[in-house]
Amino acid sequence: LDLFQDTLGFAACKMMRRILGLAKVADIADIRDLKERARIENMTLQMGKKLVTERKKINSIEEVIDLAKSFSELR
């Protein structure tokens, strides 16, 4: 379980680096609609923060999927 939770923390840091880092990733940076890009960046940062700060409360991949779905509903 510790390895799973640590992996979530690492994945969350990678998610946030894609938004905040100097080397932008094309999948998000290439979105031309600035409002849509900002929405996706915000959603990614919020989910990354949640995964980092609450990873010890997450015990299964199903919980991660539910979390991702909850953020996708923020439209």
C-alpha positions in Angstrom: 0.0 0.0 0.0 2.9 2.4 0.8 4.3 1.9 -2.7 1.0 2.6 -4.3 0.5 5.8 -2.3 4.0 6.9 -2.9 3.5 6.3 -6.6 0.4 8.5 -6.5 2.4 11.3 -5.0 5.1 10.9 -7.7 2.4 10.9 -10.4 0.8 14.0 -8.9 4.1 15.8 -9.0 4.6 14.9 -12.7 1.1 16.2 -13.4 1.8 19.5 -11.8 5.2 19.8 -13.4 3.5 19.5 -16.8 1.7 22.7 -16.0 4.2 24.7 -13.9 7.5 23.5 -15.4 9.6 25.2 -18.0 9.3 22.3 -20.5 5.7 22.4 -21.4 3.9 19.3 -22.7 2.3 19.6 -26.1 -1.0 17.9 -25.2 -2.0 20.8 -22.9 0.1 23.7 -24.2 -1.2 23.2 -27.7 -4.8 23.8 -26.7 -5.7 27.0 -28.6 -8.8 28.0 -26.7 -7.2 29.9 -23.8 -10.2 29.5 -21.5 -10.3 25.7 -22.1 -6.6 25.4 -21.6 -6.8 27.4 -18.3 -9.7 25.1 -17.2 -7.7 22.0 -17.9 -4.6 23.4 -16.2 -6.6 24.4 -13.1 -8.2 20.9 -13.0 -4.8 19.2 -13.3 -3.3 21.3 -10.6 -6.2 20.8 -8.2 -6.1 17.0 -8.8 -2.3 16.9 -8.4 -2.6 18.9 -5.1 -5.2 16.5 -3.8 -3.2 13.4 -4.8 -0.1 14.8 -3.0 -1.7 15.9 0.1 -4.2 13.1 0.5 -2.4 10.1 -1.0 -2.2 8.3 2.3 -6.1 8.2 2.4 -6.3 6.6 -1.1 -6.2 2.8 -1.0 -7.2 1.6 -4.4 -7.1 2.5 -8.1 -10.9 2.7 -8.0 -10.6 5.7 -5.6 -8.1 7.4 -8.0 -10.6 6.9 -10.9 -13.4 8.3 -8.8 -11.2 11.3 -7.9 -10.4 11.9 -11.6 -14.1 11.7 -12.5 -15.0 14.2 -9.8 -12.5 16.7 -11.2 -13.8 16.1 -14.8 -17.2 17.1 -13.5 -16.0 20.6 -12.5 -16.7 22.0 -15.9 
